[in-house]
Amino acid sequence: MTAAQDRPKIAFQGEPGAYSELACVVFAPDHEPVACATFEDALGAVAAGRAARAMLPIENSLAGRVADIHHLLPDAGLHIVAEHFLPIRHQLLGRKGARLEDIRVVRSHAMALGQCRGIIKALGARPEMAGDTAGAARRLAERGGPDEAVIASRRAAEIYGLDILRADVEDAGHNTTRFLQMARAPLDPDPDDGPIVTTFVFQVRNIPAALYKALGGFATNGVNMTKLESYQLDGTFSATMFYADIEGHPQHPPVRRALEELGFFSTSLKILGVYKAARAR
């Protein structure tokens, strides 16, 4: 058995050369990356024991949250065990010999297109969505034309033999994607071992000012909430779930009291993970 086969596996959505694979290489170098077609497949690989971890992008500093992730996490049966922040450097890739002035179509994942509006506008090109950045690069290499380009990583250019027509085409230099590492078993970090993040989802009771009352405990207990996002349940406009990140460990008395108060005004409350904050925070 080879050393690569001995390594635990970490699942990611996309194809070789995707930014999620790069996050696996950078932040989980002792794991073997395994490509999955969808986020559900990546989560399912961990749940079924075919992979030890999954690496999932959850939000980007320019384009916002990654669609579907918030819906998938609560029912995946997995736990967040780490967070990572990966600077994203997009490259405009073309087939060998392609010229920048001839490009009329630019393909990539919707998130990447949203992070590179400037170059697409400057070229007067038509943006077209693809399932993922690396998959768009592979398809361009296999059957693309000289007037087509993709936005993907430098790693994808190397894997699929494409030219970099223009480097670092993201709209802002601070372009960063936050990734979550998922596992079957939760971690139990030492509450006093550096900054801790607790992530949870909740649904408030159907009473006046329920959200205000539910969140009041975090303010009165001095607990910093770094993220609060809402998303609709079951395709309705009346059932709303909230996804939240807070600083602190549930064993810290202020956090414990705040979560108890939240639970009193909520119909459901589920902690998705308690993990050490990334240094990049």
N, C-alpha and C positions, 0 to 999 in steps of 0.2 A: 504494500500500500504506500502511495506517495505521500510526501509531507502535505501537499495541497489537500489530499483526500482525508488526512488526519485532522485538518482544521475544522472547527465548527462553522456552520454556514450562516450567512446573513442574507435575507431576502430583500430585494428592492424592486420597485416597479419601473419597467423600461427595458431597454436593450443595452448591451455593452457600449460604454461610452456615455451613458446618461449621467447627469449630475448626481443622481442618487447613488449610482455605482461609485462615482468619485468620492462621495461622502463616506461610503463603506470603506474605501481604500484608505482615506485619510483618518477616519475616526475609529475604525474597527479593523486595523491591519492584521490582527490575529485571526480574522474570520475570512472565509471564502465567499465572495459575493455570488448570489444566485439571482439571475434575471427572472422576473415574473411579468406576465402580460398586464395585470391590473393590480390596484391596491388591495382588492379583495383576495387575489391570489397570493400576494405577499403576506398578508395577515393570516390567510389560511395555511400557508406553508409552516408558519410558526405554531399555530394552533394544533396542526396535525403532527408536529414533531419532525417535519422534513427540514426545518431550519431552526437554529437556536434563537435568532433575533430577526427583526425586520427594521429597515431604515426607511422612514417615511418623511417626506417634506410636508410641513404643515402651514408655513406662511413665508412670504417674501416681503422684504422691506419696501419694494416698489409696487408689486402687483397685488399685495394683500394675501388673504388666506387661500390655500389650495382647495379647490372644490372637492366635495365628497368626504374629505378626511374626517371632519367633525361628526358626520353621520355614521361613519364606519367604526370609529374608536369605541364608543360605549358598548356595542354589541359584539366586539371581536373576542372578548374573553381574555384579553392580554393586558399587560401593564406597561406604562411608560417607565423606563429604567435610566434614561439619559437624554439629554438634549445637546445639540451641536449647532453651531452657526458657521455656514460655509459661504465665503465670498464667491460670488458668481461672476465669471468673466466670459461673456458670450463672444463667439467668433462667427463671422459671416463666411460660410463655406460654399465653394463651388466645385464643379468637376475640374479635372486637370485641364488647364488651358483656358478656362472661362475668364471673361473680362468683367470687371465691376460695372462698366458702363452699359453692358448688354443685359444686365439682370432685370427681369420683369416680374418675377414671382419669388416671394420669400416664404418658405414653409418652416414651421416649428410648432412646438407645443404652445397652447394659448398663453400660458404664463410667460414664456420666453418672448413671444410676439409683443405682449404687453410691456415688457421690460426694454424693448428695443424699437420703440415707435419712431425715434428720431432718424435712424438710418433707413428705415423702410420708407419714410416720407421723403427723405433726401434723394433716394433712388427713384421715387415715383413708382415703386413696385407694388404689386398686389399681395397682401398677406393671406396665407392659407394655413389653416390649422391642421396639425398632425397629432397623432396620439402621444408621441414623445419626441424629444429632441434627437436622440440617437437613432431612433427608427427612421426619422426624416432623413438623417444623414445617410443611413444605409440605403434607403430607397433612391436617394439622389445618385449615389455611387453606382447603383445597379441599372437604373433606367432613366436618369434625369437628363435634361437638355442643357445647352450652354447658356440659356437665358434664365435658368432656375438656380436658386441658392437656398441654403438652410441656415438657421441659427442654432448652433450647438457648441459643444465644448472642444477645446484643443485635443483632448483625448479622442473624441469622435473623429476628428480630422485624421489623426494618426491611424486609427483602427480601420477606417474605410477609404483611406487614400485620397482625401479631398484636399484642395488648396484653400488656404485662408485668404480670402479676398480682402477682408479688413478685420483687424484684430480689435478686441475689447469694444464691442459696439453697444454695450448696455448704456442706457440713458443716464445713469448716475454711477459714480465710482463706489458708492456705499452699498451697491446692490448685494444683498445677503439673503440667503434662505436658511430658515430654521428647520432642523430635522429632529425628529423624535425617534429614539431607539426603543423598540417594543420587545417584550419577552413574555413567556408563559407565567413565570413566577415574579412577584413584586420584589423590589429591593427594599431593604429597611435601613436606610442610611442613618448614621449617628446624628441625632437632632442637633448636636453641637459641633459637628464636623463641617464647618464652613456654611455658606448660604445654601438653603434648601428651597426647592420649588415644589408646591403641591398643585396638581391639576385635577379638576373635577368638573362634572356636568350636573345640572340641576334644573328642575321645572318648578316654578312657583305656583302657589295656590291661586285659585281664581277668586281673589278678593281685592278690594280697592287698595292701591298702593303696596301690593304684595312685594314687588321687586325692591321698592324703597325700604320696606321693613326687613326684607331678607338680607339686604346688603348692609343694613345699619350696623350689624355686629362687627363687621370688619373695620368700620370707621371708629366705633367706640372702643375697640380693642387695639387700635393702632396697627392693624394688619394691612400691608400694602398689596393691593390687587393690581397686578401688572397687565392682565388681559381679561376682557369680558366681551364675549361675542354671542349673538343670538342666531338661531337657525330654526326653521319651521320643521314640524314633525308631520309625517304621513301626508304630505301634500296639502295640508290645511293652513289657514291663516289664523287659527285660534289656539293651536297648540305650539308653544314656543319652548325650546330648550336653550339653556345658556351654558357656554363653555368658559371656564375661568382658570387663570393661573394666579396663585398668590405666593408671596414670599413667606417661608416658614414651614415648619414641620407640624403635623397634627398633634404631636405630643407637647408642643409648646403651649402653655396655658392660654395665651391670647388667641392662638389659632384654634384651639379646642373650643373655646367659648364662642368664637365667631361661627364655627361650623355647626355648633349646637343651635345657635340662634337661626342660622340659615335653614337647618333642618326643620325647625318649627314652622317656618313659613313656606316650605316646599313640599310638593307631592312626591318628589323623588330627588335623591342626591347620591351620586356615585363618584368615588375617588378613582381616577384613572392612573395616577402614579404619584409617588413621592420620591424625589431624586435630587441629586446635587446640581446646583445651578452651574451652567457652563461659564468658563472664565470670560468668554466674549460678551457676557451680559453687561 
